[in-house]
């Protein structure tokens, strides 16, 4: 299940995982697991510390309430936004809600697709369906048909975000 919404300047994604809240928390906050499905992370990974995702955003950890919530600043170039991730137990599953704001409308389709592709990879990681090693490495070694399928999925998700914006 994936729910998408855009409220004013807030991009919101809700996704349900067949995993405990503690396992999802560990997968999104432990560098050795994060690198398997997302990006390598470095820095001072505690409240008030600064982090850097390899080749992507950096920022500050502004809130951390394990295993329920983590808040970050998200800084790329001149854009400075906030990301909040909340985890809620729902029986034997976990609902992850990601809020990214302020998010200008023109950036929503690409940003939404980028987050969702990561969250799809998180689902595969939690299920044990990803190759061993760093995501950057196994993606780079992917067959052309796999890369084409990933590109098609990204385009489909971006188009769905355009529909969200037009509601």
LOTI-110663 format. One record per residue (C-alpha): residue in one letter; residue number from 1; y, x, z. Coordinates in Angstrom, 2 decimals, decimal comma. Each point is the difference from the previous one (the first is absolute). Example, Ala and Ser with C-alpha at 12.3 -4.5 7.8 and 13.67 -1.06 7.14 Angstrom:
+---+-----+---------+---------+---------+
| r |   k |      c2 |      c1 |      c3 |
+---+-----+---------+---------+---------+
| a |   1 |   -4,50 |   12,30 |    7,80 |
| s |   2 |    3,44 |    1,37 |   -0,66 |
+---+-----+---------+---------+---------+
***
This chain:
+---+-----+---------+---------+---------+
| r |   k |      c2 |      c1 |      c3 |
+---+-----+---------+---------+---------+
| x |   1 |    0,00 |    0,00 |    0,00 |
| x |   2 |    3,44 |    1,28 |   -0,93 |
| x |   3 |    3,19 |   -1,97 |    0,61 |
| x |   4 |    3,27 |    1,20 |   -1,51 |
| x |   5 |    3,51 |   -1,15 |    0,80 |
| x |   6 |    3,59 |    1,08 |   -0,35 |
| x |   7 |    2,56 |   -1,41 |    2,41 |
| x |   8 |    3,59 |    1,03 |   -0,61 |
| x |   9 |   -0,52 |    3,73 |    0,05 |
| x |  10 |   -3,47 |    0,19 |    1,61 |
| x |  11 |   -3,15 |    0,72 |   -1,97 |
| x |  12 |   -2,99 |   -1,28 |    2,01 |
| x |  13 |   -3,70 |    0,56 |   -0,72 |
| x |  14 |   -2,81 |   -1,49 |    2,11 |
| x |  15 |   -3,55 |    1,14 |   -0,59 |
| x |  16 |   -3,21 |   -0,69 |    1,89 |
| x |  17 |   -2,63 |    2,70 |    0,61 |
| x |  18 |   -3,63 |   -0,23 |    1,08 |
| x |  19 |    0,51 |    2,52 |    2,79 |
| x |  20 |    1,09 |    0,08 |    3,61 |
| x |  21 |    3,66 |    0,42 |    0,82 |
| x |  22 |   -0,81 |    3,36 |    1,61 |
| x |  23 |   -1,74 |    1,26 |   -3,17 |
| x |  24 |    2,90 |   -1,10 |   -2,23 |
| x |  25 |    2,46 |    1,61 |    2,43 |
| x |  26 |   -1,96 |    3,24 |   -0,08 |
| x |  27 |   -0,11 |   -0,05 |   -3,82 |
| x |  28 |    3,77 |   -0,45 |   -0,32 |
| x |  29 |    1,07 |    2,45 |    2,73 |
| x |  30 |   -2,51 |    2,86 |    0,01 |
| x |  31 |    0,99 |    2,69 |   -2,53 |
| x |  32 |   -3,64 |    0,89 |   -0,78 |
| x |  33 |   -0,70 |   -3,62 |   -0,98 |
| x |  34 |    3,37 |   -0,75 |   -1,60 |
| x |  35 |   -0,49 |    2,80 |   -2,53 |
| x |  36 |   -3,30 |   -1,57 |   -1,14 |
| x |  37 |    1,62 |   -3,21 |   -1,28 |
| x |  38 |    3,77 |    0,66 |   -0,18 |
| x |  39 |    1,90 |    3,28 |    0,22 |
| x |  40 |    0,01 |    3,19 |    2,07 |
| x |  41 |    2,44 |   -0,26 |    2,90 |
| x |  42 |    1,67 |    2,70 |    2,04 |
| x |  43 |    2,56 |    0,17 |    2,75 |
| x |  44 |    0,48 |   -1,04 |    3,60 |
| x |  45 |   -2,00 |   -3,23 |    0,04 |
| x |  46 |    1,36 |   -1,66 |    3,13 |
| x |  47 |    2,94 |   -2,26 |    0,82 |
| x |  48 |    3,17 |    1,90 |   -0,80 |
| x |  49 |   -1,88 |    2,48 |   -2,18 |
| x |  50 |    0,46 |    0,48 |   -3,72 |
| x |  51 |   -2,79 |   -0,30 |   -2,55 |
| x |  52 |   -0,39 |    0,86 |   -3,68 |
| x |  53 |   -2,48 |   -1,53 |   -2,44 |
| x |  54 |   -0,89 |    2,55 |   -2,67 |
| x |  55 |    1,95 |   -0,73 |   -3,18 |
| x |  56 |    1,44 |   -3,22 |    1,40 |
| x |  57 |    2,09 |   -1,32 |    2,89 |
| x |  58 |    0,82 |    1,54 |    3,32 |
| x |  59 |    1,82 |   -1,31 |    3,00 |
| x |  60 |   -0,17 |   -0,61 |    3,71 |
| x |  61 |   -2,60 |   -1,72 |    2,13 |
| x |  62 |    2,13 |   -2,56 |    1,84 |
| x |  63 |   -2,63 |   -2,18 |    1,66 |
| x |  64 |   -3,66 |    0,36 |    0,91 |
| x |  65 |   -2,02 |   -2,52 |    1,99 |
| x |  66 |   -3,71 |    0,79 |   -0,57 |
| x |  67 |   -1,94 |   -1,79 |   -1,40 |
| x |  68 |    2,51 |   -2,71 |   -0,83 |
| x |  69 |    3,14 |    1,33 |   -1,67 |
| x |  70 |    1,65 |    3,03 |   -1,56 |
| x |  71 |    3,56 |    0,21 |   -1,30 |
| x |  72 |    1,40 |    2,73 |   -2,25 |
| x |  73 |    3,12 |    0,82 |   -1,90 |
| x |  74 |   -0,84 |    0,45 |   -3,68 |
| x |  75 |    2,22 |    2,54 |   -1,69 |
| x |  76 |   -0,18 |    0,94 |   -3,69 |
| x |  77 |    3,07 |    1,59 |   -1,54 |
| x |  78 |    2,99 |   -2,16 |    0,83 |
| x |  79 |   -2,10 |   -3,03 |    0,96 |
| x |  80 |   -0,49 |   -0,47 |    3,74 |
| x |  81 |   -2,05 |   -3,04 |    1,00 |
| x |  82 |   -2,34 |   -1,08 |    2,78 |
| x |  83 |   -3,73 |   -0,67 |   -0,02 |
| x |  84 |   -1,73 |   -1,97 |    2,73 |
| x |  85 |   -3,79 |   -0,40 |    0,08 |
| x |  86 |   -1,57 |   -2,52 |    2,38 |
| x |  87 |   -3,71 |   -0,48 |    0,63 |
| x |  88 |   -1,42 |   -3,23 |    1,40 |
| x |  89 |   -3,63 |   -0,54 |    0,91 |
| x |  90 |   -1,45 |   -3,12 |   -1,61 |
| x |  91 |   -3,60 |   -0,42 |    1,13 |
| x |  92 |   -1,95 |    2,88 |   -1,54 |
| x |  93 |    2,81 |    0,78 |   -2,44 |
| x |  94 |    3,51 |    1,45 |    0,21 |
| x |  95 |    3,14 |   -1,30 |   -1,67 |
| x |  96 |    2,43 |    2,73 |   -1,00 |
| x |  97 |    3,61 |   -1,07 |   -0,62 |
| x |  98 |    2,28 |    2,54 |   -1,65 |
| x |  99 |    3,74 |   -0,67 |   -0,14 |
| x | 100 |    2,27 |    2,29 |   -2,02 |
| x | 101 |    3,75 |   -0,59 |    0,26 |
| x | 102 |    2,71 |   -0,03 |   -1,07 |
| x | 103 |   -1,55 |   -0,10 |   -3,44 |
| x | 104 |    2,29 |   -0,74 |   -2,96 |
| x | 105 |   -1,63 |   -2,49 |   -2,38 |
| x | 106 |   -0,08 |    2,42 |   -2,94 |
| x | 107 |   -2,36 |    2,28 |    1,96 |
| x | 108 |   -2,37 |   -2,73 |    1,22 |
| x | 109 |   -2,52 |   -0,07 |   -2,90 |
| x | 110 |   -0,61 |    3,75 |    0,00 |
| x | 111 |    0,14 |    0,41 |    3,76 |
| x | 112 |   -2,22 |   -3,01 |    0,59 |
| x | 113 |   -2,55 |    1,26 |   -2,52 |
| x | 114 |    0,06 |    3,47 |    1,55 |
| x | 115 |   -0,65 |   -1,35 |    3,48 |
| x | 116 |   -2,72 |   -2,37 |   -1,20 |
| x | 117 |   -1,87 |    2,72 |   -1,89 |
| x | 118 |   -0,02 |    2,00 |    3,23 |
| x | 119 |   -1,20 |   -3,00 |    1,98 |
| x | 120 |   -2,82 |   -0,57 |   -2,52 |
| x | 121 |   -1,00 |    3,65 |    0,53 |
| x | 122 |    0,13 |   -0,58 |    3,78 |
| x | 123 |   -2,45 |   -2,89 |   -0,40 |
| x | 124 |   -2,36 |    2,23 |   -2,00 |
| x | 125 |    0,34 |    2,76 |    2,59 |
| x | 126 |   -0,82 |   -2,37 |    2,86 |
| x | 127 |   -3,07 |   -1,20 |   -1,92 |
| x | 128 |   -1,16 |    3,58 |   -0,68 |
| x | 129 |    0,45 |   -0,46 |   -3,76 |
| x | 130 |    2,24 |    2,99 |   -0,78 |
| x | 131 |   -1,08 |    3,47 |   -1,08 |
| x | 132 |    0,09 |    2,81 |    2,55 |
| x | 133 |    3,11 |    2,12 |    0,25 |
| x | 134 |    3,69 |   -0,56 |   -0,53 |
| x | 135 |    1,13 |   -3,03 |   -2,00 |
| x | 136 |    2,32 |    2,22 |   -2,06 |
| x | 137 |   -2,98 |    2,10 |   -1,08 |
| x | 138 |   -2,43 |   -2,78 |   -0,87 |
| x | 139 |    2,73 |   -1,93 |   -1,83 |
| x | 140 |    0,85 |    3,11 |   -2,05 |
| x | 141 |   -3,68 |    0,40 |   -0,89 |
| x | 142 |   -0,43 |   -3,67 |   -0,99 |
| x | 143 |   -1,37 |   -0,88 |   -3,41 |
| x | 144 |    2,54 |   -1,28 |   -2,55 |
| x | 145 |   -1,47 |   -3,51 |    0,11 |
| x | 146 |    0,44 |   -0,08 |    3,80 |
| x | 147 |    3,62 |    1,11 |   -0,36 |
| x | 148 |    0,57 |   -2,70 |   -2,64 |
| x | 149 |   -1,46 |   -2,63 |    2,33 |
| x | 150 |    2,25 |    1,18 |    2,85 |
| x | 151 |    3,03 |   -0,14 |   -2,32 |
| x | 152 |   -0,93 |   -3,52 |   -1,10 |
| x | 153 |   -0,36 |   -1,08 |    3,64 |
| x | 154 |    3,42 |    1,52 |    0,84 |
| x | 155 |    1,58 |   -1,87 |   -2,92 |
| x | 156 |   -1,66 |   -3,28 |    1,04 |
| x | 157 |    1,19 |    0,34 |    3,60 |
| x | 158 |    3,54 |    0,91 |   -1,13 |
| x | 159 |    0,03 |   -3,12 |   -2,21 |
| x | 160 |   -1,10 |   -2,09 |    2,98 |
| x | 161 |    2,92 |    1,45 |    2,01 |
| x | 162 |    2,35 |   -1,02 |   -2,81 |
| x | 163 |   -1,34 |   -3,55 |    0,42 |
| x | 164 |    0,68 |    0,22 |    3,76 |
| x | 165 |    3,60 |    1,01 |   -0,73 |
| x | 166 |    0,43 |   -2,92 |   -2,41 |
| x | 167 |   -1,11 |   -2,68 |    2,46 |
+---+-----+---------+---------+---------+
***
